[in-house]
C-alpha cells in the first residue's frame, strides 16, 4: 500500500484531511513536505534505508535497504515524529527529500 493511503490509515491522522482520524496503530501524523527549498510533490527515485541496521544488503519482505524506489507524494511522516518505542517493534525504513527525513516503509 502506498504512502498516500497506507500511512494515512495507519497513523493517527493527516494534515491533508485533519477532520478524518487515522486508525492510530502508529503514533504520529502525516504532514505535507515543506516547499521552501524543494519542489512538492516529491517525484523520483529515492532509497528506503533501514534505521535499525547498517547492513545495506539486508532484505525484509523484498524491501532492500539501499535499493532505489520510486516515490510520488506530497505528504509523509517525518521520521523525527515517530515514537522511538516503535523502533523496538517495527523495522523502519526512511528516505530523505531535501533536509527532511521521512518514513518510507514500516515492514514488520
Backbone atoms as SQL, in Angstrom:
CREATE TABLE atoms (id INTEGER PRIMARY KEY, chain TEXT, resi INTEGER, resn TEXT, atom TEXT, x REAL, y REAL, z REAL);
INSERT INTO atoms VALUES
  (1, 'A', 1, 'UNK', 'N', 0.847, -1.163, 0.000),
  (2, 'A', 1, 'UNK', 'CA', 0.000, 0.000, 0.000),
  (3, 'A', 1, 'UNK', 'C', 0.897, 1.232, 0.000),
  (4, 'A', 2, 'UNK', 'N', 0.559, 2.191, -0.758),
  (5, 'A', 2, 'UNK', 'CA', 1.381, 3.385, -0.895),
  (6, 'A', 2, 'UNK', 'C', 1.315, 4.319, 0.292),
  (7, 'A', 3, 'UNK', 'N', 2.192, 5.285, 0.298),
  (8, 'A', 3, 'UNK', 'CA', 2.248, 6.269, 1.373),
  (9, 'A', 3, 'UNK', 'C', 0.921, 7.008, 1.487),
  (10, 'A', 4, 'UNK', 'N', 0.334, 7.399, 0.374),
  (11, 'A', 4, 'UNK', 'CA', -0.885, 8.218, 0.403),
  (12, 'A', 4, 'UNK', 'C', -1.998, 7.569, 1.206),
  (13, 'A', 5, 'UNK', 'N', -2.267, 6.329, 0.958),
  (14, 'A', 5, 'UNK', 'CA', -3.365, 5.652, 1.653),
  (15, 'A', 5, 'UNK', 'C', -2.852, 4.893, 2.872),
  (16, 'A', 6, 'UNK', 'N', -1.791, 4.138, 2.699),
  (17, 'A', 6, 'UNK', 'CA', -1.300, 3.269, 3.755),
  (18, 'A', 6, 'UNK', 'C', -0.892, 3.990, 5.018),
  (19, 'A', 7, 'UNK', 'N', -0.038, 4.990, 4.912),
  (20, 'A', 7, 'UNK', 'CA', 0.419, 5.677, 6.113),
  (21, 'A', 7, 'UNK', 'C', -0.677, 6.521, 6.738),
  (22, 'A', 8, 'UNK', 'N', -1.502, 7.133, 5.901),
  (23, 'A', 8, 'UNK', 'CA', -2.574, 7.946, 6.471),
  (24, 'A', 8, 'UNK', 'C', -3.553, 7.083, 7.257),
  (25, 'A', 9, 'UNK', 'N', -3.740, 5.856, 6.839),
  (26, 'A', 9, 'UNK', 'CA', -4.630, 4.960, 7.571),
  (27, 'A', 9, 'UNK', 'C', -3.987, 4.449, 8.857),
  (28, 'A', 10, 'UNK', 'N', -2.715, 4.101, 8.819),
  (29, 'A', 10, 'UNK', 'CA', -2.048, 3.518, 9.983),
  (30, 'A', 10, 'UNK', 'C', -1.764, 4.520, 11.091),
  (31, 'A', 11, 'UNK', 'N', -1.478, 5.766, 10.741),
  (32, 'A', 11, 'UNK', 'CA', -1.118, 6.765, 11.747),
  (33, 'A', 11, 'UNK', 'C', -2.360, 7.442, 12.317),
  (34, 'A', 12, 'UNK', 'N', -2.145, 8.325, 13.278),
  (35, 'A', 12, 'UNK', 'CA', -3.252, 8.971, 13.983),
  (36, 'A', 12, 'UNK', 'C', -4.071, 9.894, 13.095),
  (37, 'A', 13, 'UNK', 'N', -3.461, 10.461, 12.081),
  (38, 'A', 13, 'UNK', 'CA', -4.176, 11.381, 11.212),
  (39, 'A', 13, 'UNK', 'C', -3.256, 12.013, 10.206),
  (40, 'A', 14, 'UNK', 'N', -3.821, 12.952, 9.446),
  (41, 'A', 14, 'UNK', 'CA', -3.071, 13.568, 8.365),
  (42, 'A', 14, 'UNK', 'C', -3.386, 15.052, 8.247),
  (43, 'A', 15, 'UNK', 'N', -2.371, 15.813, 7.939),
  (44, 'A', 15, 'UNK', 'CA', -2.534, 17.235, 7.676),
  (45, 'A', 15, 'UNK', 'C', -3.406, 17.450, 6.424),
  (46, 'A', 16, 'UNK', 'N', -3.419, 16.478, 5.527),
  (47, 'A', 16, 'UNK', 'CA', -4.194, 16.596, 4.293),
  (48, 'A', 16, 'UNK', 'C', -5.701, 16.627, 4.582),
  (49, 'A', 17, 'UNK', 'N', -6.163, 15.819, 5.503),
  (50, 'A', 17, 'UNK', 'CA', -7.583, 15.773, 5.869),
  (51, 'A', 17, 'UNK', 'C', -7.706, 15.665, 7.380),
  (52, 'A', 18, 'UNK', 'N', -7.472, 16.771, 8.087),
  (53, 'A', 18, 'UNK', 'CA', -7.433, 16.707, 9.550),
  (54, 'A', 18, 'UNK', 'C', -8.757, 16.314, 10.186),
  (55, 'A', 19, 'UNK', 'N', -9.849, 16.469, 9.465),
  (56, 'A', 19, 'UNK', 'CA', -11.155, 16.123, 10.036),
  (57, 'A', 19, 'UNK', 'C', -11.401, 14.618, 10.090),
  (58, 'A', 20, 'UNK', 'N', -10.557, 13.835, 9.405),
  (59, 'A', 20, 'UNK', 'CA', -10.710, 12.379, 9.401),
  (60, 'A', 20, 'UNK', 'C', -9.557, 11.731, 10.157),
  (61, 'A', 21, 'UNK', 'N', -9.826, 11.080, 11.273),
  (62, 'A', 21, 'UNK', 'CA', -8.739, 10.436, 12.022),
  (63, 'A', 21, 'UNK', 'C', -8.265, 9.166, 11.326),
  (64, 'A', 22, 'UNK', 'N', -6.997, 8.838, 11.561),
  (65, 'A', 22, 'UNK', 'CA', -6.470, 7.555, 11.112),
  (66, 'A', 22, 'UNK', 'C', -6.797, 6.492, 12.148),
  (67, 'A', 23, 'UNK', 'N', -6.301, 5.297, 11.921),
  (68, 'A', 23, 'UNK', 'CA', -6.549, 4.201, 12.857),
  (69, 'A', 23, 'UNK', 'C', -5.741, 4.333, 14.144),
  (70, 'A', 24, 'UNK', 'N', -4.649, 5.085, 14.113),
  (71, 'A', 24, 'UNK', 'CA', -3.841, 5.285, 15.308),
  (72, 'A', 24, 'UNK', 'C', -3.020, 4.071, 15.709),
  (73, 'A', 25, 'UNK', 'N', -2.802, 3.149, 14.782),
  (74, 'A', 25, 'UNK', 'CA', -1.981, 1.974, 15.071),
  (75, 'A', 25, 'UNK', 'C', -0.543, 2.405, 15.337),
  (76, 'A', 26, 'UNK', 'N', -0.101, 3.427, 14.633),
  (77, 'A', 26, 'UNK', 'CA', 1.224, 4.002, 14.827),
  (78, 'A', 26, 'UNK', 'C', 1.061, 5.448, 15.265),
  (79, 'A', 27, 'UNK', 'N', 1.903, 5.902, 16.207),
  (80, 'A', 27, 'UNK', 'CA', 1.787, 7.286, 16.666),
  (81, 'A', 27, 'UNK', 'C', 2.424, 8.217, 15.642),
  (82, 'A', 28, 'UNK', 'N', 1.971, 9.442, 15.633),
  (83, 'A', 28, 'UNK', 'CA', 2.486, 10.426, 14.693),
  (84, 'A', 28, 'UNK', 'C', 1.432, 10.800, 13.673),
  (85, 'A', 29, 'UNK', 'N', 1.733, 11.838, 12.901),
  (86, 'A', 29, 'UNK', 'CA', 0.795, 12.336, 11.893),
  (87, 'A', 29, 'UNK', 'C', 1.499, 12.491, 10.557),
  (88, 'A', 30, 'UNK', 'N', 0.733, 12.352, 9.517),
  (89, 'A', 30, 'UNK', 'CA', 1.233, 12.556, 8.162),
  (90, 'A', 30, 'UNK', 'C', 1.204, 14.059, 7.903),
  (91, 'A', 31, 'UNK', 'N', 2.331, 14.612, 7.429),
  (92, 'A', 31, 'UNK', 'CA', 2.443, 16.056, 7.203),
  (93, 'A', 31, 'UNK', 'C', 2.881, 16.325, 5.775),
  (94, 'A', 32, 'UNK', 'N', 2.554, 17.514, 5.288),
  (95, 'A', 32, 'UNK', 'CA', 2.966, 17.910, 3.941),
  (96, 'A', 32, 'UNK', 'C', 4.447, 18.302, 3.970),
  (97, 'A', 33, 'UNK', 'N', 5.181, 17.922, 2.921),
  (98, 'A', 33, 'UNK', 'CA', 6.580, 18.348, 2.806),
  (99, 'A', 33, 'UNK', 'C', 6.652, 19.866, 2.772),
  (100, 'A', 34, 'UNK', 'N', 7.686, 20.410, 3.358),
  (101, 'A', 34, 'UNK', 'CA', 7.940, 21.841, 3.259),
  (102, 'A', 34, 'UNK', 'C', 8.405, 22.147, 1.838),
  (103, 'A', 35, 'UNK', 'N', 7.923, 23.231, 1.249),
  (104, 'A', 35, 'UNK', 'CA', 8.292, 23.535, -0.127),
  (105, 'A', 35, 'UNK', 'C', 9.171, 24.776, -0.259),
  (106, 'A', 36, 'UNK', 'N', 9.789, 25.217, 0.835),
  (107, 'A', 36, 'UNK', 'CA', 10.620, 26.420, 0.776),
  (108, 'A', 36, 'UNK', 'C', 11.910, 26.215, -0.017),
  (109, 'A', 37, 'UNK', 'N', 12.420, 24.979, -0.073),
  (110, 'A', 37, 'UNK', 'CA', 13.695, 24.745, -0.752),
  (111, 'A', 37, 'UNK', 'C', 13.663, 23.581, -1.736),
  (112, 'A', 38, 'UNK', 'N', 12.457, 23.080, -2.045),
  (113, 'A', 38, 'UNK', 'CA', 12.349, 21.952, -2.974),
  (114, 'A', 38, 'UNK', 'C', 10.946, 21.902, -3.559),
  (115, 'A', 39, 'UNK', 'N', 10.840, 21.208, -4.680),
  (116, 'A', 39, 'UNK', 'CA', 9.534, 21.051, -5.325),
  (117, 'A', 39, 'UNK', 'C', 8.699, 20.020, -4.577),
  (118, 'A', 40, 'UNK', 'N', 7.425, 20.294, -4.445),
  (119, 'A', 40, 'UNK', 'CA', 6.479, 19.352, -3.858),
  (120, 'A', 40, 'UNK', 'C', 5.359, 19.195, -4.875),
  (121, 'A', 41, 'UNK', 'N', 5.046, 17.982, -5.281),
  (122, 'A', 41, 'UNK', 'CA', 5.331, 16.701, -4.652),
  (123, 'A', 41, 'UNK', 'C', 6.748, 16.196, -4.921),
  (124, 'A', 42, 'UNK', 'N', 7.159, 15.282, -4.068),
  (125, 'A', 42, 'UNK', 'CA', 8.418, 14.557, -4.237),
  (126, 'A', 42, 'UNK', 'C', 8.155, 13.490, -5.284),
  (127, 'A', 43, 'UNK', 'N', 8.803, 13.597, -6.417),
  (128, 'A', 43, 'UNK', 'CA', 8.632, 12.631, -7.501),
  (129, 'A', 43, 'UNK', 'C', 10.015, 12.179, -7.929),
  (130, 'A', 44, 'UNK', 'N', 10.266, 10.880, -7.830),
  (131, 'A', 44, 'UNK', 'CA', 11.542, 10.359, -8.291),
  (132, 'A', 44, 'UNK', 'C', 12.060, 9.212, -7.455),
  (133, 'A', 45, 'UNK', 'N', 13.257, 8.787, -7.815),
  (134, 'A', 45, 'UNK', 'CA', 13.901, 7.643, -7.170),
  (135, 'A', 45, 'UNK', 'C', 14.557, 8.085, -5.877),
  (136, 'A', 46, 'UNK', 'N', 14.386, 7.267, -4.843),
  (137, 'A', 46, 'UNK', 'CA', 14.978, 7.559, -3.543),
  (138, 'A', 46, 'UNK', 'C', 15.151, 6.228, -2.816),
  (139, 'A', 47, 'UNK', 'N', 15.932, 6.248, -1.755),
  (140, 'A', 47, 'UNK', 'CA', 16.163, 4.993, -1.036),
  (141, 'A', 47, 'UNK', 'C', 15.145, 4.802, 0.086),
  (142, 'A', 48, 'UNK', 'N', 15.217, 3.668, 0.724),
  (143, 'A', 48, 'UNK', 'CA', 14.414, 3.338, 1.902),
  (144, 'A', 48, 'UNK', 'C', 15.356, 2.598, 2.852),
  (145, 'A', 49, 'UNK', 'N', 16.218, 3.341, 3.510),
  (146, 'A', 49, 'UNK', 'CA', 17.266, 2.762, 4.356),
  (147, 'A', 49, 'UNK', 'C', 16.711, 2.329, 5.705),
  (148, 'A', 50, 'UNK', 'N', 17.055, 1.116, 6.126),
  (149, 'A', 50, 'UNK', 'CA', 16.611, 0.619, 7.431),
  (150, 'A', 50, 'UNK', 'C', 17.323, 1.369, 8.542),
  (151, 'A', 51, 'UNK', 'N', 16.555, 1.816, 9.528),
  (152, 'A', 51, 'UNK', 'CA', 17.106, 2.576, 10.650),
  (153, 'A', 51, 'UNK', 'C', 17.777, 1.691, 11.680),
  (154, 'A', 52, 'UNK', 'N', 17.467, 0.391, 11.681),
  (155, 'A', 52, 'UNK', 'CA', 17.993, -0.496, 12.715),
  (156, 'A', 52, 'UNK', 'C', 19.129, -1.380, 12.215),
  (157, 'A', 53, 'UNK', 'N', 19.712, -1.013, 11.070),
  (158, 'A', 53, 'UNK', 'CA', 20.760, -1.865, 10.523),
  (159, 'A', 53, 'UNK', 'C', 21.704, -1.073, 9.628),
  (160, 'A', 54, 'UNK', 'N', 22.973, -1.377, 9.720),
  (161, 'A', 54, 'UNK', 'CA', 23.969, -0.801, 8.819),
  (162, 'A', 54, 'UNK', 'C', 24.168, -1.683, 7.597),
  (163, 'A', 55, 'UNK', 'N', 23.490, -2.815, 7.571),
  (164, 'A', 55, 'UNK', 'CA', 23.645, -3.791, 6.503),
  (165, 'A', 55, 'UNK', 'C', 22.828, -3.376, 5.284),
  (166, 'A', 56, 'UNK', 'N', 23.473, -2.834, 4.268),
  (167, 'A', 56, 'UNK', 'CA', 22.773, -2.355, 3.079),
  (168, 'A', 56, 'UNK', 'C', 22.240, -3.501, 2.225),
  (169, 'A', 57, 'UNK', 'N', 22.683, -4.722, 2.481),
  (170, 'A', 57, 'UNK', 'CA', 22.211, -5.881, 1.719),
  (171, 'A', 57, 'UNK', 'C', 21.012, -6.553, 2.373),
  (172, 'A', 58, 'UNK', 'N', 20.622, -6.085, 3.525),
  (173, 'A', 58, 'UNK', 'CA', 19.512, -6.664, 4.267),
  (174, 'A', 58, 'UNK', 'C', 18.216, -6.571, 3.456),
  (175, 'A', 59, 'UNK', 'N', 17.365, -7.579, 3.600),
  (176, 'A', 59, 'UNK', 'CA', 16.093, -7.611, 2.878),
  (177, 'A', 59, 'UNK', 'C', 14.986, -8.060, 3.813),
  (178, 'A', 60, 'UNK', 'N', 13.877, -7.325, 3.809),
  (179, 'A', 60, 'UNK', 'CA', 12.707, -7.679, 4.601),
  (180, 'A', 60, 'UNK', 'C', 11.503, -7.594, 3.674),
  (181, 'A', 61, 'UNK', 'N', 10.818, -8.733, 3.493),
  (182, 'A', 61, 'UNK', 'CA', 9.656, -8.807, 2.606),
  (183, 'A', 61, 'UNK', 'C', 9.944, -8.219, 1.230),
  (184, 'A', 62, 'UNK', 'N', 11.142, -8.446, 0.725),
  (185, 'A', 62, 'UNK', 'CA', 11.511, -7.973, -0.604),
  (186, 'A', 62, 'UNK', 'C', 12.026, -6.546, -0.643),
  (187, 'A', 63, 'UNK', 'N', 11.922, -5.817, 0.460),
  (188, 'A', 63, 'UNK', 'CA', 12.436, -4.457, 0.532),
  (189, 'A', 63, 'UNK', 'C', 13.914, -4.529, 0.872),
  (190, 'A', 64, 'UNK', 'N', 14.751, -3.986, 0.022),
  (191, 'A', 64, 'UNK', 'CA', 16.199, -3.992, 0.248),
  (192, 'A', 64, 'UNK', 'C', 16.633, -2.609, 0.705),
  (193, 'A', 65, 'UNK', 'N', 17.429, -2.594, 1.750),
  (194, 'A', 65, 'UNK', 'CA', 17.802, -1.375, 2.435),
  (195, 'A', 65, 'UNK', 'C', 18.278, -0.208, 1.612),
  (196, 'A', 66, 'UNK', 'N', 19.195, -0.394, 0.715),
  (197, 'A', 66, 'UNK', 'CA', 19.732, 0.747, -0.020),
  (198, 'A', 66, 'UNK', 'C', 19.336, 0.725, -1.494),
  (199, 'A', 67, 'UNK', 'N', 18.360, -0.070, -1.861),
  (200, 'A', 67, 'UNK', 'CA', 17.851, -0.042, -3.230),
  (201, 'A', 67, 'UNK', 'C', 17.066, 1.242, -3.444),
  (202, 'A', 68, 'UNK', 'N', 16.862, 1.601, -4.679),
  (203, 'A', 68, 'UNK', 'CA', 16.095, 2.801, -5.007),
  (204, 'A', 68, 'UNK', 'C', 14.651, 2.423, -5.312),
  (205, 'A', 69, 'UNK', 'N', 13.713, 3.241, -4.843),
  (206, 'A', 69, 'UNK', 'CA', 12.296, 3.054, -5.052),
  (207, 'A', 69, 'UNK', 'C', 11.718, 4.354, -5.595),
  (208, 'A', 70, 'UNK', 'N', 10.652, 4.235, -6.370),
  (209, 'A', 70, 'UNK', 'CA', 10.059, 5.413, -6.991),
  (210, 'A', 70, 'UNK', 'C', 8.965, 5.980, -6.084),
  (211, 'A', 71, 'UNK', 'N', 9.111, 7.232, -5.723),
  (212, 'A', 71, 'UNK', 'CA', 8.168, 7.910, -4.839),
  (213, 'A', 71, 'UNK', 'C', 7.405, 8.983, -5.613),
  (214, 'A', 72, 'UNK', 'N', 6.128, 9.120, -5.314),
  (215, 'A', 72, 'UNK', 'CA', 5.300, 10.219, -5.805),
  (216, 'A', 72, 'UNK', 'C', 4.380, 10.594, -4.645),
  (217, 'A', 73, 'UNK', 'N', 4.754, 11.627, -3.893),
  (218, 'A', 73, 'UNK', 'CA', 3.931, 12.012, -2.738),
  (219, 'A', 73, 'UNK', 'C', 4.242, 13.424, -2.286),
  (220, 'A', 74, 'UNK', 'N', 3.235, 14.064, -1.730),
  (221, 'A', 74, 'UNK', 'CA', 3.358, 15.397, -1.147),
  (222, 'A', 74, 'UNK', 'C', 3.352, 15.338, 0.370),
  (223, 'A', 75, 'UNK', 'N', 2.861, 14.225, 0.910),
  (224, 'A', 75, 'UNK', 'CA', 2.712, 14.058, 2.351),
  (225, 'A', 75, 'UNK', 'C', 3.548, 12.869, 2.815),
  (226, 'A', 76, 'UNK', 'N', 4.065, 12.984, 4.021),
  (227, 'A', 76, 'UNK', 'CA', 4.868, 11.906, 4.588),
  (228, 'A', 76, 'UNK', 'C', 4.872, 12.032, 6.107),
  (229, 'A', 77, 'UNK', 'N', 5.325, 11.000, 6.782),
  (230, 'A', 77, 'UNK', 'CA', 5.509, 11.054, 8.228),
  (231, 'A', 77, 'UNK', 'C', 6.965, 11.418, 8.482),
  (232, 'A', 78, 'UNK', 'N', 7.210, 12.590, 9.064),
  (233, 'A', 78, 'UNK', 'CA', 8.599, 12.941, 9.387),
  (234, 'A', 78, 'UNK', 'C', 9.183, 11.905, 10.346),
  (235, 'A', 79, 'UNK', 'N', 10.402, 11.480, 10.090),
  (236, 'A', 79, 'UNK', 'CA', 10.994, 10.455, 10.957),
  (237, 'A', 79, 'UNK', 'C', 11.125, 10.954, 12.382),
  (238, 'A', 80, 'UNK', 'N', 11.420, 12.214, 12.581),
  (239, 'A', 80, 'UNK', 'CA', 11.581, 12.744, 13.934),
  (240, 'A', 80, 'UNK', 'C', 10.292, 12.639, 14.742),
  (241, 'A', 81, 'UNK', 'N', 9.145, 12.547, 14.060),
  (242, 'A', 81, 'UNK', 'CA', 7.861, 12.469, 14.750),
  (243, 'A', 81, 'UNK', 'C', 7.500, 11.055, 15.162),
  (244, 'A', 82, 'UNK', 'N', 8.255, 10.073, 14.699),
  (245, 'A', 82, 'UNK', 'CA', 7.928, 8.681, 15.004),
  (246, 'A', 82, 'UNK', 'C', 8.333, 8.369, 16.439),
  (247, 'A', 83, 'UNK', 'N', 7.424, 7.762, 17.165),
  (248, 'A', 83, 'UNK', 'CA', 7.687, 7.353, 18.534),
  (249, 'A', 83, 'UNK', 'C', 8.842, 6.354, 18.527),
  (250, 'A', 84, 'UNK', 'N', 9.916, 6.629, 19.242),
  (251, 'A', 84, 'UNK', 'CA', 11.084, 5.742, 19.221),
  (252, 'A', 84, 'UNK', 'C', 10.772, 4.354, 19.747),
  (253, 'A', 85, 'UNK', 'N', 9.708, 4.214, 20.539),
  (254, 'A', 85, 'UNK', 'CA', 9.311, 2.893, 21.014),
  (255, 'A', 85, 'UNK', 'C', 8.930, 1.987, 19.845),
  (256, 'A', 86, 'UNK', 'N', 8.431, 2.578, 18.761),
  (257, 'A', 86, 'UNK', 'CA', 8.069, 1.791, 17.587),
  (258, 'A', 86, 'UNK', 'C', 9.272, 1.079, 16.989),
  (259, 'A', 87, 'UNK', 'N', 10.445, 1.650, 17.173),
  (260, 'A', 87, 'UNK', 'CA', 11.646, 1.046, 16.610),
  (261, 'A', 87, 'UNK', 'C', 11.943, -0.307, 17.250),
  (262, 'A', 88, 'UNK', 'N', 11.405, -0.539, 18.447),
  (263, 'A', 88, 'UNK', 'CA', 11.574, -1.841, 19.087),
  (264, 'A', 88, 'UNK', 'C', 10.663, -2.897, 18.464),
  (265, 'A', 89, 'UNK', 'N', 9.528, -2.479, 17.939),
  (266, 'A', 89, 'UNK', 'CA', 8.524, -3.407, 17.419),
  (267, 'A', 89, 'UNK', 'C', 8.469, -3.486, 15.899),
  (268, 'A', 90, 'UNK', 'N', 8.956, -2.483, 15.218),
  (269, 'A', 90, 'UNK', 'CA', 8.828, -2.389, 13.767),
  (270, 'A', 90, 'UNK', 'C', 10.191, -2.125, 13.131),
  (271, 'A', 91, 'UNK', 'N', 10.362, -2.569, 11.917),
  (272, 'A', 91, 'UNK', 'CA', 11.501, -2.150, 11.110),
  (273, 'A', 91, 'UNK', 'C', 11.083, -0.852, 10.445),
  (274, 'A', 92, 'UNK', 'N', 11.917, 0.153, 10.507),
  (275, 'A', 92, 'UNK', 'CA', 11.586, 1.445, 9.915),
  (276, 'A', 92, 'UNK', 'C', 12.596, 1.742, 8.819),
  (277, 'A', 93, 'UNK', 'N', 12.078, 2.009, 7.623),
  (278, 'A', 93, 'UNK', 'CA', 12.927, 2.408, 6.504),
  (279, 'A', 93, 'UNK', 'C', 12.625, 3.864, 6.204),
  (280, 'A', 94, 'UNK', 'N', 13.672, 4.665, 6.061),
  (281, 'A', 94, 'UNK', 'CA', 13.473, 6.091, 5.829),
  (282, 'A', 94, 'UNK', 'C', 14.119, 6.534, 4.521),
  (283, 'A', 95, 'UNK', 'N', 13.598, 7.618, 4.011),
  (284, 'A', 95, 'UNK', 'CA', 14.187, 8.293, 2.862),
  (285, 'A', 95, 'UNK', 'C', 14.451, 9.732, 3.246),
  (286, 'A', 96, 'UNK', 'N', 15.130, 10.447, 2.393),
  (287, 'A', 96, 'UNK', 'CA', 15.406, 11.858, 2.648),
  (288, 'A', 96, 'UNK', 'C', 15.037, 12.636, 1.400),
  (289, 'A', 97, 'UNK', 'N', 14.292, 13.722, 1.592),
  (290, 'A', 97, 'UNK', 'CA', 13.952, 14.622, 0.498),
  (291, 'A', 97, 'UNK', 'C', 14.314, 16.020, 0.949),
  (292, 'A', 98, 'UNK', 'N', 15.321, 16.599, 0.317),
  (293, 'A', 98, 'UNK', 'CA', 15.873, 17.861, 0.801),
  (294, 'A', 98, 'UNK', 'C', 16.440, 17.634, 2.185),
  (295, 'A', 99, 'UNK', 'N', 16.056, 18.478, 3.129),
  (296, 'A', 99, 'UNK', 'CA', 16.557, 18.307, 4.501),
  (297, 'A', 99, 'UNK', 'C', 15.566, 17.560, 5.396),
  (298, 'A', 100, 'UNK', 'N', 14.529, 16.974, 4.797),
  (299, 'A', 100, 'UNK', 'CA', 13.532, 16.244, 5.580),
  (300, 'A', 100, 'UNK', 'C', 13.732, 14.739, 5.457),
  (301, 'A', 101, 'UNK', 'N', 13.824, 14.065, 6.604),
  (302, 'A', 101, 'UNK', 'CA', 13.878, 12.610, 6.623),
  (303, 'A', 101, 'UNK', 'C', 12.469, 12.107, 6.905),
  (304, 'A', 102, 'UNK', 'N', 11.998, 11.174, 6.083),
  (305, 'A', 102, 'UNK', 'CA', 10.623, 10.703, 6.207),
  (306, 'A', 102, 'UNK', 'C', 10.578, 9.183, 6.253),
  (307, 'A', 103, 'UNK', 'N', 9.485, 8.663, 6.798),
  (308, 'A', 103, 'UNK', 'CA', 9.267, 7.225, 6.849),
  (309, 'A', 103, 'UNK', 'C', 8.879, 6.772, 5.452),
  (310, 'A', 104, 'UNK', 'N', 9.671, 5.828, 4.911),
  (311, 'A', 104, 'UNK', 'CA', 9.389, 5.283, 3.584),
  (312, 'A', 104, 'UNK', 'C', 8.651, 3.967, 3.662),
  (313, 'A', 105, 'UNK', 'N', 8.823, 3.243, 4.761),
  (314, 'A', 105, 'UNK', 'CA', 8.163, 1.944, 4.892),
  (315, 'A', 105, 'UNK', 'C', 8.248, 1.484, 6.350),
  (316, 'A', 106, 'UNK', 'N', 7.268, 0.667, 6.712),
  (317, 'A', 106, 'UNK', 'CA', 7.236, 0.000, 8.006),
  (318, 'A', 106, 'UNK', 'C', 7.081, -1.493, 7.772),
  (319, 'A', 107, 'UNK', 'N', 8.080, -2.160, 7.204),
  (320, 'A', 107, 'UNK', 'CA', 7.944, -3.618, 7.037),
  (321, 'A', 107, 'UNK', 'C', 8.016, -4.268, 8.421),
  (322, 'A', 108, 'UNK', 'N', 7.102, -5.153, 8.698),
  (323, 'A', 108, 'UNK', 'CA', 7.055, -5.757, 10.032),
  (324, 'A', 108, 'UNK', 'C', 7.359, -7.240, 9.937);
